[in-house]
């Protein structure tokens, strides 16, 4: 079934070029309920499984046109990949407008090796599925830059280019060593700051990740 898309011009990407990230209101990510931590050995960790569930291009190409319009983009269909924000190999929803958007550039692109790295970690038991899904949906660029997957972000991104600047590491105006969870209004704000300062399951920046799962200040709303 062809999914309805947001209204034309209503979505605004973060960043530019190959390192764009989607509007979190229009494209927050959505999950496939079939894929859970308990089922990964029968689903995403089975070689070739994603090809058995991938939606047909006869459906997604029509959605892609409407999604490009929603993001106010122009140019050829070939200038964009209709990308699953949470990839199928990480249990993303198959055909849900909340999980698909017109990512600039053709595949392969810098997000692909991040998806592959997270997939390997999940299937090797090094990371929980939910954590990998959270990273890919909310901060894959920061994760790539801090872990070396996807390559360092270039100063001049490839075309097509969006002019919105990358999100900055806004947060408490104090030394990193003095930062704590009470300095942030929400978990999302803390997580963005944490990742943009190199936080990870193995790097607990400012002590925001007490259980070392890569998620900062989980007690915040």
Beta strands, then each sheet from edge to edge (+ up, - down):
strand 1: 80-84
strand 2: 100-104
sheet 1: 1+ 2-
end
